[in-house]
Amino acid sequence: MVLAYHATAKPIGPGEQNSNVENLPPQVLRLVYKEVSDLAADPPEGIKIYPSDEDITELHTAIEGPEGTPFAGGIFRMRLVLGKDFPAVPPKGYFLTKIFHPNVGHKGEICVNVLKRDWKAELGLRHVLLTIKCLLIHPNPESALNEEAGRLLLEDYAEYAYRARLLTEIHAMTGPGGTSGLPQDPSDGPQPKKHAGDPTKRLAAPGAASVAALGNGANGACTATTTSSNAGGSTSAAGKKKADKKRALRRL
């Protein structure tokens, strides 16, 4: 993929945010341009890069939900914004796809040490993207922006995994009437799978040792329990599942 970068910024229209292209020194812009070009040509595994030839300081990406986590099968859109003091100051990261995760705020802001106290100018954007992807595997409830998700991760992993999985199926999966990764209303986007609202098929909770490890940023992967279902399926059972779905969606 070839990027065409022009030093002349386009005129800013009403309601548009000013680009940081004109605020960054030429040598920094050249470094950013080279790194974004390299990322587009050779992206990290499970991450797609969507660079802009108009604003090199805002990088849009799509991250595949890692296998073995409640986010598996989802595509999560994200953007990195480089401020006028980059690379002395770390970029800011935002999830554009709704996600239930301890380290992602309700407005999509991402809390991870590499974007704060652990930032070093030489780390680069590839390192940032890989760290954010790893955050989907290793959540850190000790520095939670979403306090409810952080509490559930420590105290009730089955409920945390269930909520995270449900939002993944609603907002991050391709389905009729919706586009994968786009924040959507549950009524007109991809619908939860049949097991999403059934408490008997929630993801299994790990043992006490696993939960303690999660508090230290250890592996946040989870496993699914397989339960047998009645092949016949009575009308009352189907109605119960439908009611369970509605109750689950009202809680979000």
C-alpha positions as CSV (number, residue, x, y, z in Angstrom):
1,M,0.0,0.0,0.0
2,V,1.4,3.4,-1.0
3,L,0.5,6.5,1.0
4,A,0.4,9.9,-0.6
5,Y,1.3,12.5,2.0
6,H,1.0,16.2,1.2
7,A,2.4,18.8,3.6
8,T,-0.4,21.2,2.8
9,A,-3.3,20.6,5.2
10,K,-6.8,20.8,3.8
11,P,-9.1,23.7,4.9
12,I,-10.9,23.0,8.2
13,G,-14.7,23.0,7.8
14,P,-17.4,23.7,10.4
15,G,-17.3,21.2,13.2
16,E,-14.1,19.6,12.1
17,Q,-11.2,19.1,14.5
18,N,-7.9,20.7,13.5
19,S,-5.2,18.3,12.4
20,N,-1.9,18.2,14.2
21,V,0.0,17.9,10.9
22,E,0.8,21.6,10.8
23,N,1.9,21.5,14.5
24,L,4.5,18.7,14.2
25,P,8.1,19.4,13.0
26,P,9.0,18.2,9.5
27,Q,11.4,15.6,10.8
28,V,8.7,14.1,13.1
29,L,6.2,14.0,10.2
30,R,8.8,12.1,8.1
31,L,9.3,9.5,10.9
32,V,5.6,9.1,11.4
33,Y,5.0,8.8,7.6
34,K,7.6,6.1,7.4
35,E,6.3,4.1,10.3
36,V,2.7,4.3,9.1
37,S,3.8,3.2,5.7
38,D,5.7,0.2,7.2
39,L,2.6,-0.7,9.3
40,A,0.3,-0.6,6.3
41,A,2.7,-2.8,4.3
42,D,3.4,-5.2,7.1
43,P,0.7,-4.9,9.8
44,P,0.9,-6.8,13.1
45,E,-0.9,-10.2,13.1
46,G,-4.6,-9.7,13.7
47,I,-4.5,-5.9,13.2
48,K,-5.5,-4.0,10.0
49,I,-4.3,-0.5,9.4
50,Y,-6.3,2.2,7.7
51,P,-4.0,5.2,7.2
52,S,-5.2,8.5,5.9
53,D,-3.3,10.4,3.2
54,E,-4.9,13.6,4.5
55,D,-4.1,13.4,8.2
56,I,-1.1,11.3,9.1
57,T,-1.5,12.1,12.8
58,E,-4.7,10.0,13.1
59,L,-4.4,6.3,12.5
60,H,-7.5,4.1,12.3
61,T,-7.2,0.4,12.9
62,A,-9.3,-2.8,13.3
63,I,-8.2,-5.4,15.9
64,E,-9.4,-9.0,15.8
65,G,-10.7,-10.3,19.1
66,P,-8.1,-12.9,20.3
67,E,-9.1,-16.5,20.5
68,G,-9.9,-17.9,23.9
69,T,-11.3,-14.6,25.2
70,P,-14.8,-13.2,25.3
71,F,-13.8,-10.9,22.4
72,A,-13.0,-13.8,20.0
73,G,-14.6,-13.4,16.6
74,G,-15.2,-9.7,16.9
75,I,-13.6,-6.8,15.0
76,F,-12.9,-3.8,17.2
77,R,-12.3,-0.5,15.5
78,M,-9.8,1.8,17.2
79,R,-7.9,5.0,16.5
80,L,-4.7,6.5,17.6
81,V,-4.3,10.3,17.8
82,L,-0.9,11.9,17.7
83,G,-0.8,15.2,19.6
84,K,1.3,18.2,18.7
85,D,4.0,17.1,21.2
86,F,4.4,13.6,19.8
87,P,6.7,11.7,20.3
88,A,7.7,13.4,23.6
89,V,4.1,12.7,24.7
90,P,2.4,9.4,23.9
91,P,-0.5,9.1,21.5
92,K,-4.1,8.8,22.7
93,G,-6.0,5.6,22.0
94,Y,-9.8,5.2,21.6
95,F,-12.0,2.2,20.8
96,L,-14.7,3.2,18.3
97,T,-16.5,-0.1,18.8
98,K,-18.4,-0.6,22.0
99,I,-16.6,-3.0,24.3
100,F,-17.0,-4.2,27.9
101,H,-13.5,-4.2,29.3
102,P,-11.9,-2.9,32.5
103,N,-9.4,-0.7,30.8
104,V,-11.7,1.0,28.3
105,G,-13.9,3.9,29.4
106,H,-17.5,4.5,28.4
107,K,-16.3,7.0,25.7
108,G,-13.8,4.5,24.3
109,E,-10.7,5.9,26.0
110,I,-8.0,3.3,26.7
111,C,-6.0,3.1,29.9
112,V,-2.7,1.2,29.5
113,N,0.7,2.1,30.9
114,V,2.4,2.3,27.5
115,L,0.2,5.3,26.8
116,K,1.0,6.9,30.1
117,R,4.0,6.5,32.5
118,D,5.7,3.7,30.5
119,W,5.8,5.6,27.3
120,K,9.2,6.2,25.6
121,A,9.6,8.0,22.3
122,E,11.5,5.1,20.8
123,L,8.7,2.6,21.4
124,G,6.8,3.4,18.2
125,L,3.2,2.9,17.0
126,R,3.7,-0.9,16.3
127,H,4.5,-1.5,20.0
128,V,1.4,0.6,21.0
129,L,-0.9,-1.5,18.8
130,L,0.4,-4.8,20.0
131,T,0.1,-3.7,23.6
132,I,-3.5,-2.7,23.1
133,K,-4.2,-6.0,21.5
134,C,-2.6,-7.8,24.4
135,L,-4.9,-5.8,26.7
136,L,-7.8,-7.8,25.3
137,I,-6.0,-11.0,26.6
138,H,-4.6,-9.6,29.8
139,P,-7.0,-7.1,31.3
140,N,-5.7,-5.1,34.3
141,P,-8.6,-4.6,36.8
142,E,-6.3,-2.6,39.1
143,S,-6.3,0.4,36.8
144,A,-9.9,0.1,35.6
145,L,-11.7,2.9,33.7
146,N,-14.8,0.8,33.7
147,E,-15.1,0.0,37.4
148,E,-18.0,-2.4,36.9
149,A,-16.0,-4.5,34.5
150,G,-13.0,-4.4,36.8
151,R,-15.0,-5.5,39.8
152,L,-16.7,-8.4,37.9
153,L,-13.3,-9.6,36.5
154,L,-12.0,-10.0,40.1
155,E,-15.2,-11.2,41.8
156,D,-17.4,-12.9,39.2
157,Y,-15.5,-13.9,36.1
158,A,-18.4,-15.8,34.6
159,E,-20.6,-12.7,34.7
160,Y,-17.7,-10.5,33.3
161,A,-17.1,-12.9,30.4
162,Y,-20.9,-13.2,29.7
163,R,-21.3,-9.4,29.6
164,A,-18.1,-9.0,27.4
165,R,-19.2,-11.7,25.1
166,L,-22.7,-10.3,24.7
167,L,-21.4,-6.8,23.7
168,T,-19.0,-8.4,21.3
169,E,-21.8,-10.3,19.6
170,I,-23.9,-7.2,19.4
171,H,-21.4,-4.6,18.4
172,A,-18.3,-6.3,16.9
173,M,-19.6,-9.1,14.7
174,T,-20.9,-9.0,11.2
175,G,-24.6,-9.7,10.8
176,P,-27.7,-8.8,8.9
177,G,-28.3,-5.0,9.0
178,G,-25.0,-4.2,10.5
179,T,-21.3,-3.8,9.8
180,S,-18.7,-5.5,11.8
181,G,-17.0,-3.2,14.3
182,L,-19.4,-0.3,14.0
183,P,-21.2,0.8,17.2
184,Q,-24.9,0.0,16.7
185,D,-28.2,-0.2,18.4
186,P,-29.2,-3.8,19.3
187,S,-32.5,-3.5,17.5
188,D,-30.9,-2.9,14.0
189,G,-27.5,-4.4,14.3
190,P,-26.1,-8.0,14.6
191,Q,-28.1,-9.9,17.1
192,P,-26.7,-12.0,20.0
193,K,-26.4,-15.7,19.2
194,K,-29.0,-18.0,20.8
195,H,-26.8,-18.8,23.8
196,A,-26.0,-15.2,24.6
197,G,-29.0,-14.7,26.9
198,D,-29.0,-18.2,28.4
199,P,-27.3,-18.3,31.8
200,T,-26.8,-22.1,31.5
201,K,-24.4,-21.5,28.6
202,R,-22.3,-18.6,30.0
203,L,-18.6,-18.9,29.8
204,A,-17.1,-20.9,32.6
205,A,-15.5,-19.1,35.5
206,P,-11.8,-19.8,36.3
207,G,-10.6,-21.1,39.6
208,A,-9.6,-18.9,42.5
209,A,-5.9,-19.1,41.4
210,S,-6.8,-17.8,37.9
211,V,-8.8,-14.8,39.2
212,A,-5.9,-13.9,41.5
213,A,-3.5,-14.0,38.5
214,L,-5.8,-11.8,36.5
215,G,-5.5,-9.1,39.2
216,N,-1.7,-9.1,38.4
217,G,-2.4,-8.7,34.6
218,A,-2.1,-12.4,33.8
219,N,-3.9,-14.2,31.0
220,G,-7.5,-13.2,30.8
221,A,-8.5,-15.9,28.4
222,C,-11.6,-17.9,29.3
223,T,-13.1,-21.2,28.2
224,A,-16.6,-21.9,27.2
225,T,-18.7,-24.7,28.8
226,T,-20.5,-27.0,26.5
227,T,-24.0,-28.0,27.6
228,S,-26.3,-30.3,25.8
229,S,-29.6,-28.9,24.6
230,N,-32.9,-30.6,24.1
231,A,-33.3,-31.4,20.4
232,G,-37.0,-31.1,20.5
233,G,-37.1,-27.6,22.2
234,S,-40.5,-26.8,23.7
235,T,-42.3,-23.6,23.0
236,S,-42.0,-22.5,26.6
237,A,-38.3,-23.1,26.6
238,A,-37.9,-20.9,23.5
239,G,-40.0,-18.2,25.1
240,K,-37.8,-18.3,28.2
241,K,-34.7,-17.8,26.1
242,K,-36.3,-14.9,24.4
243,A,-37.2,-13.3,27.7
244,D,-33.6,-13.9,29.0
245,K,-32.3,-12.1,26.0
246,K,-34.5,-9.1,26.6
247,R,-33.5,-8.9,30.3
248,A,-29.8,-9.2,29.4
249,L,-30.0,-6.4,26.8
250,R,-31.9,-4.1,29.3
251,R,-28.9,-4.5,31.7
252,L,-26.5,-3.0,29.1
